[in-house]
Amino acid sequence: MENNNSQESEFRFETKNLHYAFNVEYYDNVSFTKPFWDYRANKSIIVFNKYEEKRSDFFASRNRAFLKISPPKLSVYKNDDYRFSLKTAYPGLLIGLGYAHGYGGKGEIGLGFSFDYVTGLPYIPGSSIKGTLRSAFSHKDYVSLVLRENLKLTGDVDIEKLEEEIFEGVVEETVNNKLQKKNLPMCQRDTFYDSYPVVTDNNSIIALEAITPHGADETKNPVPLTLVKVKPNVEFEFSFSLHDGIISAENKKELFKIILKDFGIGAKTNVGFGVLSDETKKAD
């Protein structure tokens, strides 16, 4: 097995696509089975497995190189529907931790992250946005308060029916003087699009974070886990296709914005991650 520290210290990613760098190039020249000679590259492939001593400097240099990748500006198609922008607050945003990544190397980024396959940018899937928004509807008093106090809507709104209309595309209609539930066609249902960061310069929008899970034995020293986060003060654009119903489409948009600001999004919101704001704040 060949250990060439000078070559590793000069490691550079060939791509600006963060998805490809994170999931492919990050493990360039690493085998998880046995050493072999790469005749195309004319060099030995470094091997790591659970029985070997992990080199602490190997992934550290790759982590530094990964953070230097500056994603290119992206012209995202903007539909004519309902949009708003929110910025990440300190300490940042964690998305996609459940995706597979890593094998247990020392200093390695050991948890997954949500990078778009095509653009390479961090993104929040529309399904995650929809799920976060719907979770707020389990607090019916909260939604009622927002409609009344923030959106200034008069009259009682049936929150359960509003939830069915927005998230299931189910409405009530009168047929032969009887109320019946009706499934709206897809073109008339509210749609939740993926959310992307607004890249305005050539600076990196990601950083590394470490967590130290203790597990069941709180007396045992935890092993730190390295993971990726979106930096604070990164602007994300949220986009929806909305329709008038129990409340207007414009009021739905404002309701969604308030919920995301109040609840946050992504992983570990209980410890401060995923907070969104429409104010620009200095990162600590």
Secondary structure by P-SEA (a helix, b strand, c coil): ccccaaaaaacccccccccccccccccccccccbbbbcccccbbbbbbccccccccaaaaaaaaaaaaccccccccccccccbbbbbbcccbbbccccccccccccccccbbbbbbcccccccccaaaaaaaaaaaacaaaaaaaaaccccccccccaaaaaaaaacccbbbbbcccbbbbbbccccccbbbbbbbcccccccccbbbbbbbbbccccccbbbbbbbccccccbbbbbbbbcccccccaaaaaaaaaaaaaacccccccccccccccccccccc
